[in-house]
Amino acid sequence: MNQSILFPDLQTWDAVKNVIVFPAQQSGALIECVVSKSYLENMVGSAIETEQQAIQVFQKLSFDLEEQAEELIEEEEFNLQGQIELG
């Protein structure tokens, strides 16, 4: 794991887009990362019904999700909004 990319333990639910938003920091720059509800559901193999469930699933899978986000950051795979997008 790249030590220059840090993931603070912060995540929020965006009900409009059905995504969890979580930050990454690289060389002092803040990078917004997002993971879709459907991607989380595919990872756990079951439906996510509530915001609280989505946050719990994210926390359970945070190591794997952060690893995926780290790879995308290193490859500079930003979307048009400048975010790293999983799923």
PDB file of N, CA, C and O in Angstrom:
ATOM      1  N   MET A   1       0.834  -1.176   0.000  1.00  0.00           N
ATOM      2  CA  MET A   1       0.000   0.000   0.000  1.00  0.00           C
ATOM      3  C   MET A   1       0.880   1.242   0.000  1.00  0.00           C
ATOM      4  O   MET A   1       1.869   1.308   0.730  1.00  0.00           O
ATOM      5  N   ASN A   2       0.526   2.207  -0.805  1.00  0.00           N
ATOM      6  CA  ASN A   2       1.267   3.447  -0.939  1.00  0.00           C
ATOM      7  C   ASN A   2       1.046   4.312   0.292  1.00  0.00           C
ATOM      8  O   ASN A   2      -0.088   4.686   0.592  1.00  0.00           O
ATOM      9  N   GLN A   3       2.119   4.634   1.006  1.00  0.00           N
ATOM     10  CA  GLN A   3       2.003   5.418   2.233  1.00  0.00           C
ATOM     11  C   GLN A   3       1.762   6.900   1.958  1.00  0.00           C
ATOM     12  O   GLN A   3       1.458   7.648   2.887  1.00  0.00           O
ATOM     13  N   SER A   4       1.892   7.342   0.707  1.00  0.00           N
ATOM     14  CA  SER A   4       1.654   8.753   0.417  1.00  0.00           C
ATOM     15  C   SER A   4       0.178   9.046   0.179  1.00  0.00           C
ATOM     16  O   SER A   4      -0.203  10.207   0.030  1.00  0.00           O
ATOM     17  N   ILE A   5      -0.657   8.011   0.140  1.00  0.00           N
ATOM     18  CA  ILE A   5      -2.103   8.183  -0.002  1.00  0.00           C
ATOM     19  C   ILE A   5      -2.749   7.756   1.304  1.00  0.00           C
ATOM     20  O   ILE A   5      -2.619   6.608   1.730  1.00  0.00           O
ATOM     21  N   LEU A   6      -3.448   8.693   1.936  1.00  0.00           N
ATOM     22  CA  LEU A   6      -4.086   8.434   3.217  1.00  0.00           C
ATOM     23  C   LEU A   6      -5.600   8.497   3.070  1.00  0.00           C
ATOM     24  O   LEU A   6      -6.127   9.272   2.271  1.00  0.00           O
ATOM     25  N   PHE A   7      -6.289   7.675   3.848  1.00  0.00           N
ATOM     26  CA  PHE A   7      -7.743   7.639   3.838  1.00  0.00           C
ATOM     27  C   PHE A   7      -8.259   7.916   5.246  1.00  0.00           C
ATOM     28  O   PHE A   7      -8.268   7.018   6.088  1.00  0.00           O
ATOM     29  N   PRO A   8      -8.692   9.163   5.512  1.00  0.00           N
ATOM     30  CA  PRO A   8      -9.281   9.449   6.818  1.00  0.00           C
ATOM     31  C   PRO A   8     -10.545   8.611   7.003  1.00  0.00           C
ATOM     32  O   PRO A   8     -11.194   8.234   6.027  1.00  0.00           O
ATOM     33  N   ASP A   9     -10.885   8.326   8.236  1.00  0.00           N
ATOM     34  CA  ASP A   9     -12.064   7.511   8.521  1.00  0.00           C
ATOM     35  C   ASP A   9     -13.319   8.379   8.476  1.00  0.00           C
ATOM     36  O   ASP A   9     -13.981   8.585   9.493  1.00  0.00           O
ATOM     37  N   LEU A  10     -13.631   8.878   7.301  1.00  0.00           N
ATOM     38  CA  LEU A  10     -14.801   9.724   7.072  1.00  0.00           C
ATOM     39  C   LEU A  10     -15.526   9.222   5.840  1.00  0.00           C
ATOM     40  O   LEU A  10     -14.909   8.980   4.802  1.00  0.00           O
ATOM     41  N   GLN A  11     -16.820   9.066   5.951  1.00  0.00           N
ATOM     42  CA  GLN A  11     -17.622   8.708   4.803  1.00  0.00           C
ATOM     43  C   GLN A  11     -19.021   9.250   4.994  1.00  0.00           C
ATOM     44  O   GLN A  11     -19.537   9.311   6.110  1.00  0.00           O
ATOM     45  N   THR A  12     -19.626   9.641   3.886  1.00  0.00           N
ATOM     46  CA  THR A  12     -20.985  10.169   3.941  1.00  0.00           C
ATOM     47  C   THR A  12     -21.809   9.524   2.839  1.00  0.00           C
ATOM     48  O   THR A  12     -21.276   9.074   1.825  1.00  0.00           O
ATOM     49  N   TRP A  13     -23.099   9.488   3.052  1.00  0.00           N
ATOM     50  CA  TRP A  13     -24.038   8.924   2.091  1.00  0.00           C
ATOM     51  C   TRP A  13     -24.637  10.054   1.268  1.00  0.00           C
ATOM     52  O   TRP A  13     -25.149  11.020   1.834  1.00  0.00           O
ATOM     53  N   ASP A  14     -24.586   9.953  -0.037  1.00  0.00           N
ATOM     54  CA  ASP A  14     -25.237  10.901  -0.944  1.00  0.00           C
ATOM     55  C   ASP A  14     -26.481  10.213  -1.476  1.00  0.00           C
ATOM     56  O   ASP A  14     -26.405   9.387  -2.386  1.00  0.00           O
ATOM     57  N   ALA A  15     -27.641  10.563  -0.898  1.00  0.00           N
ATOM     58  CA  ALA A  15     -28.902   9.902  -1.247  1.00  0.00           C
ATOM     59  C   ALA A  15     -29.357  10.226  -2.666  1.00  0.00           C
ATOM     60  O   ALA A  15     -30.075   9.435  -3.277  1.00  0.00           O
ATOM     61  N   VAL A  16     -28.954  11.362  -3.191  1.00  0.00           N
ATOM     62  CA  VAL A  16     -29.347  11.742  -4.547  1.00  0.00           C
ATOM     63  C   VAL A  16     -28.684  10.833  -5.574  1.00  0.00           C
ATOM     64  O   VAL A  16     -29.320  10.389  -6.529  1.00  0.00           O
ATOM     65  N   LYS A  17     -27.390  10.561  -5.365  1.00  0.00           N
ATOM     66  CA  LYS A  17     -26.629   9.753  -6.327  1.00  0.00           C
ATOM     67  C   LYS A  17     -26.505   8.288  -5.921  1.00  0.00           C
ATOM     68  O   LYS A  17     -25.979   7.477  -6.683  1.00  0.00           O
ATOM     69  N   ASN A  18     -26.992   7.939  -4.712  1.00  0.00           N
ATOM     70  CA  ASN A  18     -26.854   6.565  -4.184  1.00  0.00           C
ATOM     71  C   ASN A  18     -25.401   6.109  -4.162  1.00  0.00           C
ATOM     72  O   ASN A  18     -25.056   5.038  -4.661  1.00  0.00           O
ATOM     73  N   VAL A  19     -24.563   6.953  -3.570  1.00  0.00           N
ATOM     74  CA  VAL A  19     -23.136   6.641  -3.440  1.00  0.00           C
ATOM     75  C   VAL A  19     -22.651   6.998  -2.043  1.00  0.00           C
ATOM     76  O   VAL A  19     -23.227   7.845  -1.360  1.00  0.00           O
ATOM     77  N   ILE A  20     -21.583   6.331  -1.639  1.00  0.00           N
ATOM     78  CA  ILE A  20     -20.841   6.727  -0.445  1.00  0.00           C
ATOM     79  C   ILE A  20     -19.682   7.579  -0.937  1.00  0.00           C
ATOM     80  O   ILE A  20     -18.984   7.209  -1.881  1.00  0.00           O
ATOM     81  N   VAL A  21     -19.485   8.713  -0.297  1.00  0.00           N
ATOM     82  CA  VAL A  21     -18.395   9.621  -0.622  1.00  0.00           C
ATOM     83  C   VAL A  21     -17.364   9.504   0.495  1.00  0.00           C
ATOM     84  O   VAL A  21     -17.702   9.594   1.675  1.00  0.00           O
ATOM     85  N   PHE A  22     -16.105   9.302   0.115  1.00  0.00           N
ATOM     86  CA  PHE A  22     -15.041   9.221   1.115  1.00  0.00           C
ATOM     87  C   PHE A  22     -13.784   9.904   0.576  1.00  0.00           C
ATOM     88  O   PHE A  22     -13.501   9.832  -0.620  1.00  0.00           O
ATOM     89  N   PRO A  23     -13.031  10.568   1.459  1.00  0.00           N
ATOM     90  CA  PRO A  23     -11.867  11.322   1.007  1.00  0.00           C
ATOM     91  C   PRO A  23     -10.581  10.504   1.007  1.00  0.00           C
ATOM     92  O   PRO A  23     -10.433   9.524   1.738  1.00  0.00           O
ATOM     93  N   ALA A  24      -9.668  10.944   0.165  1.00  0.00           N
ATOM     94  CA  ALA A  24      -8.290  10.447   0.171  1.00  0.00           C
ATOM     95  C   ALA A  24      -7.401  11.684   0.159  1.00  0.00           C
ATOM     96  O   ALA A  24      -7.791  12.734  -0.353  1.00  0.00           O
ATOM     97  N   GLN A  25      -6.219  11.556   0.719  1.00  0.00           N
ATOM     98  CA  GLN A  25      -5.249  12.642   0.686  1.00  0.00           C
ATOM     99  C   GLN A  25      -3.964  12.133   0.057  1.00  0.00           C
ATOM    100  O   GLN A  25      -3.423  11.098   0.445  1.00  0.00           O
ATOM    101  N   GLN A  26      -3.495  12.887  -0.920  1.00  0.00           N
ATOM    102  CA  GLN A  26      -2.224  12.545  -1.563  1.00  0.00           C
ATOM    103  C   GLN A  26      -1.393  13.816  -1.658  1.00  0.00           C
ATOM    104  O   GLN A  26      -1.797  14.786  -2.299  1.00  0.00           O
ATOM    105  N   SER A  27      -0.240  13.803  -1.021  1.00  0.00           N
ATOM    106  CA  SER A  27       0.666  14.962  -1.020  1.00  0.00           C
ATOM    107  C   SER A  27      -0.069  16.243  -0.640  1.00  0.00           C
ATOM    108  O   SER A  27       0.162  17.296  -1.233  1.00  0.00           O
ATOM    109  N   GLY A  28      -0.944  16.151   0.337  1.00  0.00           N
ATOM    110  CA  GLY A  28      -1.679  17.311   0.818  1.00  0.00           C
ATOM    111  C   GLY A  28      -2.929  17.643   0.031  1.00  0.00           C
ATOM    112  O   GLY A  28      -3.728  18.469   0.473  1.00  0.00           O
ATOM    113  N   ALA A  29      -3.120  17.029  -1.116  1.00  0.00           N
ATOM    114  CA  ALA A  29      -4.306  17.294  -1.935  1.00  0.00           C
ATOM    115  C   ALA A  29      -5.452  16.381  -1.498  1.00  0.00           C
ATOM    116  O   ALA A  29      -5.253  15.191  -1.253  1.00  0.00           O
ATOM    117  N   LEU A  30      -6.645  16.948  -1.405  1.00  0.00           N
ATOM    118  CA  LEU A  30      -7.828  16.175  -1.047  1.00  0.00           C
ATOM    119  C   LEU A  30      -8.483  15.650  -2.317  1.00  0.00           C
ATOM    120  O   LEU A  30      -8.758  16.410  -3.245  1.00  0.00           O
ATOM    121  N   ILE A  31      -8.728  14.355  -2.349  1.00  0.00           N
ATOM    122  CA  ILE A  31      -9.339  13.706  -3.506  1.00  0.00           C
ATOM    123  C   ILE A  31     -10.645  13.077  -3.040  1.00  0.00           C
ATOM    124  O   ILE A  31     -10.662  12.309  -2.079  1.00  0.00           O
ATOM    125  N   GLU A  32     -11.734  13.405  -3.722  1.00  0.00           N
ATOM    126  CA  GLU A  32     -13.026  12.830  -3.376  1.00  0.00           C
ATOM    127  C   GLU A  32     -13.199  11.502  -4.114  1.00  0.00           C
ATOM    128  O   GLU A  32     -13.040  11.422  -5.332  1.00  0.00           O
ATOM    129  N   CYS A  33     -13.526  10.475  -3.352  1.00  0.00           N
ATOM    130  CA  CYS A  33     -13.762   9.146  -3.914  1.00  0.00           C
ATOM    131  C   CYS A  33     -15.223   8.792  -3.689  1.00  0.00           C
ATOM    132  O   CYS A  33     -15.814   9.179  -2.680  1.00  0.00           O
ATOM    133  N   VAL A  34     -15.802   8.059  -4.626  1.00  0.00           N
ATOM    134  CA  VAL A  34     -17.191   7.635  -4.492  1.00  0.00           C
ATOM    135  C   VAL A  34     -17.318   6.161  -4.855  1.00  0.00           C
ATOM    136  O   VAL A  34     -16.623   5.652  -5.735  1.00  0.00           O
ATOM    137  N   VAL A  35     -18.224   5.494  -4.152  1.00  0.00           N
ATOM    138  CA  VAL A  35     -18.529   4.104  -4.467  1.00  0.00           C
ATOM    139  C   VAL A  35     -20.044   3.968  -4.496  1.00  0.00           C
ATOM    140  O   VAL A  35     -20.731   4.419  -3.580  1.00  0.00           O
ATOM    141  N   SER A  36     -20.560   3.352  -5.541  1.00  0.00           N
ATOM    142  CA  SER A  36     -22.004   3.254  -5.721  1.00  0.00           C
ATOM    143  C   SER A  36     -22.617   2.170  -4.840  1.00  0.00           C
ATOM    144  O   SER A  36     -21.964   1.192  -4.476  1.00  0.00           O
ATOM    145  N   LYS A  37     -23.865   2.369  -4.515  1.00  0.00           N
ATOM    146  CA  LYS A  37     -24.625   1.394  -3.736  1.00  0.00           C
ATOM    147  C   LYS A  37     -24.651   0.050  -4.471  1.00  0.00           C
ATOM    148  O   LYS A  37     -24.479  -0.997  -3.847  1.00  0.00           O
ATOM    149  N   SER A  38     -24.860   0.073  -5.765  1.00  0.00           N
ATOM    150  CA  SER A  38     -24.928  -1.180  -6.526  1.00  0.00           C
ATOM    151  C   SER A  38     -23.596  -1.932  -6.493  1.00  0.00           C
ATOM    152  O   SER A  38     -23.579  -3.163  -6.469  1.00  0.00           O
ATOM    153  N   TYR A  39     -22.474  -1.192  -6.491  1.00  0.00           N
ATOM    154  CA  TYR A  39     -21.165  -1.831  -6.405  1.00  0.00           C
ATOM    155  C   TYR A  39     -20.997  -2.509  -5.052  1.00  0.00           C
ATOM    156  O   TYR A  39     -20.498  -3.631  -4.970  1.00  0.00           O
ATOM    157  N   LEU A  40     -21.418  -1.817  -3.986  1.00  0.00           N
ATOM    158  CA  LEU A  40     -21.364  -2.412  -2.649  1.00  0.00           C
ATOM    159  C   LEU A  40     -22.254  -3.653  -2.569  1.00  0.00           C
ATOM    160  O   LEU A  40     -21.865  -4.667  -1.989  1.00  0.00           O
ATOM    161  N   GLU A  41     -23.441  -3.567  -3.151  1.00  0.00           N
ATOM    162  CA  GLU A  41     -24.354  -4.719  -3.147  1.00  0.00           C
ATOM    163  C   GLU A  41     -23.737  -5.908  -3.864  1.00  0.00           C
ATOM    164  O   GLU A  41     -23.862  -7.044  -3.406  1.00  0.00           O
ATOM    165  N   ASN A  42     -23.076  -5.657  -4.978  1.00  0.00           N
ATOM    166  CA  ASN A  42     -22.403  -6.740  -5.708  1.00  0.00           C
ATOM    167  C   ASN A  42     -21.287  -7.358  -4.874  1.00  0.00           C
ATOM    168  O   ASN A  42     -21.071  -8.569  -4.914  1.00  0.00           O
ATOM    169  N   MET A  43     -20.581  -6.521  -4.119  1.00  0.00           N
ATOM    170  CA  MET A  43     -19.482  -7.028  -3.301  1.00  0.00           C
ATOM    171  C   MET A  43     -19.972  -7.923  -2.165  1.00  0.00           C
ATOM    172  O   MET A  43     -19.322  -8.913  -1.831  1.00  0.00           O
ATOM    173  N   VAL A  44     -21.124  -7.577  -1.565  1.00  0.00           N
ATOM    174  CA  VAL A  44     -21.635  -8.363  -0.438  1.00  0.00           C
ATOM    175  C   VAL A  44     -22.664  -9.402  -0.870  1.00  0.00           C
ATOM    176  O   VAL A  44     -23.005 -10.292  -0.091  1.00  0.00           O
ATOM    177  N   GLY A  45     -23.161  -9.300  -2.097  1.00  0.00           N
ATOM    178  CA  GLY A  45     -24.106 -10.286  -2.605  1.00  0.00           C
ATOM    179  C   GLY A  45     -25.509 -10.160  -2.031  1.00  0.00           C
ATOM    180  O   GLY A  45     -26.264 -11.133  -2.023  1.00  0.00           O
ATOM    181  N   SER A  46     -25.867  -8.972  -1.550  1.00  0.00           N
ATOM    182  CA  SER A  46     -27.226  -8.768  -1.041  1.00  0.00           C
ATOM    183  C   SER A  46     -27.614  -7.302  -1.176  1.00  0.00           C
ATOM    184  O   SER A  46     -26.767  -6.430  -1.373  1.00  0.00           O
ATOM    185  N   ALA A  47     -28.920  -7.051  -1.066  1.00  0.00           N
ATOM    186  CA  ALA A  47     -29.444  -5.690  -1.209  1.00  0.00           C
ATOM    187  C   ALA A  47     -29.105  -4.848   0.019  1.00  0.00           C
ATOM    188  O   ALA A  47     -29.041  -5.346   1.143  1.00  0.00           O
ATOM    189  N   ILE A  48     -28.893  -3.578  -0.229  1.00  0.00           N
ATOM    190  CA  ILE A  48     -28.685  -2.596   0.837  1.00  0.00           C
ATOM    191  C   ILE A  48     -29.932  -1.734   0.861  1.00  0.00           C
ATOM    192  O   ILE A  48     -30.265  -1.079  -0.127  1.00  0.00           O
ATOM    193  N   GLU A  49     -30.617  -1.736   1.993  1.00  0.00           N
ATOM    194  CA  GLU A  49     -31.915  -1.056   2.094  1.00  0.00           C
ATOM    195  C   GLU A  49     -31.841   0.341   2.680  1.00  0.00           C
ATOM    196  O   GLU A  49     -32.678   1.182   2.350  1.00  0.00           O
ATOM    197  N   THR A  50     -30.872   0.617   3.536  1.00  0.00           N
ATOM    198  CA  THR A  50     -30.846   1.900   4.238  1.00  0.00           C
ATOM    199  C   THR A  50     -29.473   2.556   4.142  1.00  0.00           C
ATOM    200  O   THR A  50     -28.481   1.921   3.786  1.00  0.00           O
ATOM    201  N   GLU A  51     -29.448   3.840   4.469  1.00  0.00           N
ATOM    202  CA  GLU A  51     -28.193   4.574   4.515  1.00  0.00           C
ATOM    203  C   GLU A  51     -27.247   3.940   5.533  1.00  0.00           C
ATOM    204  O   GLU A  51     -26.052   3.794   5.279  1.00  0.00           O
ATOM    205  N   GLN A  52     -27.793   3.570   6.673  1.00  0.00           N
ATOM    206  CA  GLN A  52     -26.976   2.960   7.724  1.00  0.00           C
ATOM    207  C   GLN A  52     -26.355   1.647   7.247  1.00  0.00           C
ATOM    208  O   GLN A  52     -25.189   1.372   7.531  1.00  0.00           O
ATOM    209  N   GLN A  53     -27.122   0.848   6.532  1.00  0.00           N
ATOM    210  CA  GLN A  53     -26.582  -0.408   5.980  1.00  0.00           C
ATOM    211  C   GLN A  53     -25.444  -0.110   5.010  1.00  0.00           C
ATOM    212  O   GLN A  53     -24.416  -0.787   5.021  1.00  0.00           O
ATOM    213  N   ALA A  54     -25.631   0.902   4.175  1.00  0.00           N
ATOM    214  CA  ALA A  54     -24.600   1.254   3.194  1.00  0.00           C
ATOM    215  C   ALA A  54     -23.304   1.651   3.898  1.00  0.00           C
ATOM    216  O   ALA A  54     -22.219   1.227   3.498  1.00  0.00           O
ATOM    217  N   ILE A  55     -23.420   2.461   4.940  1.00  0.00           N
ATOM    218  CA  ILE A  55     -22.229   2.875   5.699  1.00  0.00           C
ATOM    219  C   ILE A  55     -21.570   1.666   6.362  1.00  0.00           C
ATOM    220  O   ILE A  55     -20.345   1.550   6.356  1.00  0.00           O
ATOM    221  N   GLN A  56     -22.371   0.771   6.931  1.00  0.00           N
ATOM    222  CA  GLN A  56     -21.828  -0.419   7.586  1.00  0.00           C
ATOM    223  C   GLN A  56     -21.094  -1.311   6.587  1.00  0.00           C
ATOM    224  O   GLN A  56     -20.010  -1.816   6.878  1.00  0.00           O
ATOM    225  N   VAL A  57     -21.685  -1.500   5.414  1.00  0.00           N
ATOM    226  CA  VAL A  57     -21.031  -2.316   4.385  1.00  0.00           C
ATOM    227  C   VAL A  57     -19.726  -1.649   3.957  1.00  0.00           C
ATOM    228  O   VAL A  57     -18.705  -2.319   3.807  1.00  0.00           O
ATOM    229  N   PHE A  58     -19.759  -0.332   3.761  1.00  0.00           N
ATOM    230  CA  PHE A  58     -18.543   0.376   3.385  1.00  0.00           C
ATOM    231  C   PHE A  58     -17.458   0.160   4.434  1.00  0.00           C
ATOM    232  O   PHE A  58     -16.316  -0.150   4.096  1.00  0.00           O
ATOM    233  N   GLN A  59     -17.816   0.324   5.707  1.00  0.00           N
ATOM    234  CA  GLN A  59     -16.832   0.174   6.775  1.00  0.00           C
ATOM    235  C   GLN A  59     -16.268  -1.240   6.814  1.00  0.00           C
ATOM    236  O   GLN A  59     -15.075  -1.432   7.052  1.00  0.00           O
ATOM    237  N   LYS A  60     -17.116  -2.217   6.584  1.00  0.00           N
ATOM    238  CA  LYS A  60     -16.680  -3.613   6.574  1.00  0.00           C
ATOM    239  C   LYS A  60     -15.686  -3.874   5.430  1.00  0.00           C
ATOM    240  O   LYS A  60     -14.738  -4.644   5.583  1.00  0.00           O
ATOM    241  N   LEU A  61     -15.916  -3.229   4.300  1.00  0.00           N
ATOM    242  CA  LEU A  61     -15.096  -3.461   3.104  1.00  0.00           C
ATOM    243  C   LEU A  61     -14.071  -2.350   2.862  1.00  0.00           C
ATOM    244  O   LEU A  61     -13.449  -2.301   1.800  1.00  0.00           O
ATOM    245  N   SER A  62     -13.894  -1.462   3.838  1.00  0.00           N
ATOM    246  CA  SER A  62     -13.091  -0.259   3.610  1.00  0.00           C
ATOM    247  C   SER A  62     -11.661  -0.563   3.146  1.00  0.00           C
ATOM    248  O   SER A  62     -11.141   0.138   2.278  1.00  0.00           O
ATOM    249  N   PHE A  63     -11.027  -1.576   3.697  1.00  0.00           N
ATOM    250  CA  PHE A  63      -9.654  -1.875   3.291  1.00  0.00           C
ATOM    251  C   PHE A  63      -9.589  -2.179   1.794  1.00  0.00           C
ATOM    252  O   PHE A  63      -8.745  -1.632   1.083  1.00  0.00           O
ATOM    253  N   ASP A  64     -10.473  -3.045   1.319  1.00  0.00           N
ATOM    254  CA  ASP A  64     -10.479  -3.400  -0.111  1.00  0.00           C
ATOM    255  C   ASP A  64     -10.844  -2.200  -0.982  1.00  0.00           C
ATOM    256  O   ASP A  64     -10.243  -1.987  -2.035  1.00  0.00           O
ATOM    257  N   LEU A  65     -11.831  -1.417  -0.541  1.00  0.00           N
ATOM    258  CA  LEU A  65     -12.255  -0.256  -1.321  1.00  0.00           C
ATOM    259  C   LEU A  65     -11.147   0.797  -1.387  1.00  0.00           C
ATOM    260  O   LEU A  65     -10.916   1.399  -2.435  1.00  0.00           O
ATOM    261  N   GLU A  66     -10.475   1.011  -0.277  1.00  0.00           N
ATOM    262  CA  GLU A  66      -9.374   1.977  -0.261  1.00  0.00           C
ATOM    263  C   GLU A  66      -8.228   1.504  -1.144  1.00  0.00           C
ATOM    264  O   GLU A  66      -7.575   2.314  -1.801  1.00  0.00           O
ATOM    265  N   GLU A  67      -7.984   0.218  -1.164  1.00  0.00           N
ATOM    266  CA  GLU A  67      -6.939  -0.330  -2.029  1.00  0.00           C
ATOM    267  C   GLU A  67      -7.282  -0.094  -3.504  1.00  0.00           C
ATOM    268  O   GLU A  67      -6.419   0.280  -4.298  1.00  0.00           O
ATOM    269  N   GLN A  68      -8.547  -0.317  -3.857  1.00  0.00           N
ATOM    270  CA  GLN A  68      -8.988  -0.072  -5.239  1.00  0.00           C
ATOM    271  C   GLN A  68      -8.869   1.407  -5.592  1.00  0.00           C
ATOM    272  O   GLN A  68      -8.403   1.760  -6.675  1.00  0.00           O
ATOM    273  N   ALA A  69      -9.296   2.268  -4.668  1.00  0.00           N
ATOM    274  CA  ALA A  69      -9.217   3.708  -4.900  1.00  0.00           C
ATOM    275  C   ALA A  69      -7.764   4.145  -5.060  1.00  0.00           C
ATOM    276  O   ALA A  69      -7.445   4.975  -5.912  1.00  0.00           O
ATOM    277  N   GLU A  70      -6.893   3.584  -4.238  1.00  0.00           N
ATOM    278  CA  GLU A  70      -5.473   3.914  -4.313  1.00  0.00           C
ATOM    279  C   GLU A  70      -4.903   3.593  -5.695  1.00  0.00           C
ATOM    280  O   GLU A  70      -4.157   4.390  -6.263  1.00  0.00           O
ATOM    281  N   GLU A  71      -5.256   2.430  -6.229  1.00  0.00           N
ATOM    282  CA  GLU A  71      -4.780   2.054  -7.566  1.00  0.00           C
ATOM    283  C   GLU A  71      -5.271   3.035  -8.618  1.00  0.00           C
ATOM    284  O   GLU A  71      -4.519   3.426  -9.511  1.00  0.00           O
ATOM    285  N   LEU A  72      -6.541   3.435  -8.511  1.00  0.00           N
ATOM    286  CA  LEU A  72      -7.098   4.381  -9.481  1.00  0.00           C
ATOM    287  C   LEU A  72      -6.456   5.763  -9.355  1.00  0.00           C
ATOM    288  O   LEU A  72      -6.247   6.445 -10.358  1.00  0.00           O
ATOM    289  N   ILE A  73      -6.145   6.173  -8.129  1.00  0.00           N
ATOM    290  CA  ILE A  73      -5.458   7.451  -7.925  1.00  0.00           C
ATOM    291  C   ILE A  73      -4.074   7.404  -8.558  1.00  0.00           C
ATOM    292  O   ILE A  73      -3.673   8.331  -9.262  1.00  0.00           O
ATOM    293  N   GLU A  74      -3.351   6.322  -8.305  1.00  0.00           N
ATOM    294  CA  GLU A  74      -2.007   6.186  -8.877  1.00  0.00           C
ATOM    295  C   GLU A  74      -2.037   6.183 -10.397  1.00  0.00           C
ATOM    296  O   GLU A  74      -1.110   6.673 -11.041  1.00  0.00           O
ATOM    297  N   GLU A  75      -3.113   5.626 -10.978  1.00  0.00           N
ATOM    298  CA  GLU A  75      -3.257   5.590 -12.432  1.00  0.00           C
ATOM    299  C   GLU A  75      -3.918   6.853 -12.978  1.00  0.00           C
ATOM    300  O   GLU A  75      -4.131   6.981 -14.184  1.00  0.00           O
ATOM    301  N   GLU A  76      -4.246   7.798 -12.069  1.00  0.00           N
ATOM    302  CA  GLU A  76      -4.893   9.060 -12.422  1.00  0.00           C
ATOM    303  C   GLU A  76      -6.181   8.854 -13.201  1.00  0.00           C
ATOM    304  O   GLU A  76      -6.427   9.528 -14.201  1.00  0.00           O
ATOM    305  N   GLU A  77      -6.998   7.923 -12.740  1.00  0.00           N
ATOM    306  CA  GLU A  77      -8.269   7.584 -13.377  1.00  0.00           C
ATOM    307  C   GLU A  77      -9.416   8.414 -12.797  1.00  0.00           C
ATOM    308  O   GLU A  77     -10.376   7.858 -12.263  1.00  0.00           O
ATOM    309  N   PHE A  78      -9.319   9.734 -12.898  1.00  0.00           N
ATOM    310  CA  PHE A  78     -10.332  10.628 -12.369  1.00  0.00           C
ATOM    311  C   PHE A  78     -11.491  10.756 -13.347  1.00  0.00           C
ATOM    312  O   PHE A  78     -11.288  10.740 -14.561  1.00  0.00           O
ATOM    313  N   ASN A  79     -12.723  10.885 -12.814  1.00  0.00           N
ATOM    314  CA  ASN A  79     -13.866  11.123 -13.690  1.00  0.00           C
ATOM    315  C   ASN A  79     -13.921  12.611 -14.057  1.00  0.00           C
ATOM    316  O   ASN A  79     -13.033  13.374 -13.675  1.00  0.00           O
ATOM    317  N   LEU A  80     -14.938  13.020 -14.780  1.00  0.00           N
ATOM    318  CA  LEU A  80     -15.022  14.409 -15.252  1.00  0.00           C
ATOM    319  C   LEU A  80     -15.173  15.416 -14.114  1.00  0.00           C
ATOM    320  O   LEU A  80     -14.869  16.596 -14.288  1.00  0.00           O
ATOM    321  N   GLN A  81     -15.640  14.959 -12.951  1.00  0.00           N
ATOM    322  CA  GLN A  81     -15.780  15.833 -11.787  1.00  0.00           C
ATOM    323  C   GLN A  81     -14.509  15.845 -10.929  1.00  0.00           C
ATOM    324  O   GLN A  81     -14.477  16.483  -9.877  1.00  0.00           O
ATOM    325  N   GLY A  82     -13.476  15.150 -11.374  1.00  0.00           N
ATOM    326  CA  GLY A  82     -12.228  15.093 -10.642  1.00  0.00           C
ATOM    327  C   GLY A  82     -12.246  14.102  -9.493  1.00  0.00           C
ATOM    328  O   GLY A  82     -11.405  14.169  -8.597  1.00  0.00           O
ATOM    329  N   GLN A  83     -13.203  13.179  -9.516  1.00  0.00           N
ATOM    330  CA  GLN A  83     -13.351  12.175  -8.453  1.00  0.00           C
ATOM    331  C   GLN A  83     -12.777  10.850  -8.907  1.00  0.00           C
ATOM    332  O   GLN A  83     -12.592  10.587 -10.095  1.00  0.00           O
ATOM    333  N   ILE A  84     -12.501  10.022  -7.899  1.00  0.00           N
ATOM    334  CA  ILE A  84     -12.178   8.625  -8.146  1.00  0.00           C
ATOM    335  C   ILE A  84     -13.472   7.861  -7.930  1.00  0.00           C
ATOM    336  O   ILE A  84     -14.088   7.974  -6.870  1.00  0.00           O
ATOM    337  N   GLU A  85     -13.886   7.096  -8.909  1.00  0.00           N
ATOM    338  CA  GLU A  85     -15.188   6.454  -8.888  1.00  0.00           C
ATOM    339  C   GLU A  85     -15.038   4.919  -8.914  1.00  0.00           C
ATOM    340  O   GLU A  85     -14.458   4.354  -9.842  1.00  0.00           O
ATOM    341  N   LEU A  86     -15.568   4.269  -7.883  1.00  0.00           N
ATOM    342  CA  LEU A  86     -15.582   2.811  -7.837  1.00  0.00           C
ATOM    343  C   LEU A  86     -16.992   2.351  -8.196  1.00  0.00           C
ATOM    344  O   LEU A  86     -17.969   2.791  -7.590  1.00  0.00           O
ATOM    345  N   GLY A  87     -17.090   1.482  -9.166  1.00  0.00           N
ATOM    346  CA  GLY A  87     -18.398   0.945  -9.546  1.00  0.00           C
ATOM    347  C   GLY A  87     -19.233   1.985 -10.150  1.00  0.00           C
ATOM    348  O   GLY A  87     -20.372   1.718 -10.533  1.00  0.00           O
TER     349      GLY A  87
END
